[in-house]
């Protein structure tokens, strides 16, 4: 990460799965840092794609950002950094044979961004994010990211599934002037993806992108993880 932590407790918490912090203070696991890191990561990527691609419209920028901060992208980045071997898990999680590891890898990446921000400031967090994800910020990425709802429909109507995804608004949060929408993607009434955004449309796109990453990684686990 190219950073010497002054507060080593931050990086320890960022690598601690909630199952290893049961009965401890809420800040003992990565959950609070993940919340902070998610917002910082989104801001860093949004600024970077806005600056790099001045001719892209809002929809293209949104699709590119969704691809770059998707669970699949972040978990792959964490794995490439060797973080899977560093995550501290409790007995309850260790007994699942790693079924939740993809989600944990995504969460830890975001938590580390939050920890860096608190310990080293915005620039330290920004440098880390761009050093890892920067090579993926290309026009080719947006081609793969374009219209996740259409791509999900193509994916689920081919092969053995033969199902059309639907979407449901789970709820909204935040002040009235700046709402965050959260939607789920459904197949045959079962949740296979979840996402949030500043509009219903963007939350559905995020849910579709999440569903795609889950299904492409393991179609059976995608169903199980969301139940």
C-alpha positions, 0 to 999 in steps of 0.5 A: 500500500506504500503507507506506514500506518500511524494508527495500526489499529485501523489496518487491523480493523480493516482486515478483521471479518465481523465474525472475528469481532463478535462481542467486541466494539463495533469498530473492531471489524471492517464494517464501519471502515467499509462504509467510509471507504465505499464513499471515498472510493466512489468519489475518487473513481468519479473524479478520475473518469470525469477528468480522463474522458471529457467527451463521455456523457453522464450515462457512460460515466456512470456505467464506467464507475459501476464497472470499476467499483463492482464487487467482482472488480474489487474482490479480484483486486484484493485477491491480486494484492494477497489480501485473502491470506490476511483477513482474520475470520472467526470460527463461524465464518471459517466453518463455511469453507470460504463461501463468503470470501468474495464479499469479504474481499470486496469489503476489505478493499473498501475498508482499507481505503477508509483506513488510509483516508483516516490515517494518511488523508485523502491523497494517500487513499486516492493514490492507493485506489488509482495504483490498483484500479487505474490500469482498468480505467480505459474505454474498453472497460466501458464497453464491457460495462455498458448497459448492465441491465441489457447484459444481465437479460442476455446472460439470464435468457441464454444457457439453461436459465431462460429467465427475464430479470425484474427489479424492485426498489427496496427503499431510500435513505438520506435527506429529501434533497439527496436521496440514495435509492437501493434496488434488487435484481430478481430472477424468478422472484429471488434476489440475485443482486443489490445496488444503490445510486442517486436515482432509481435507474442507477440503483437498478443498473448497480443491482444488475451489475452486482448480479452479473458479477455473482452469476459469472463467478458462481451461478449457484452461489449467486442464489445462495448468497442473497437468500 
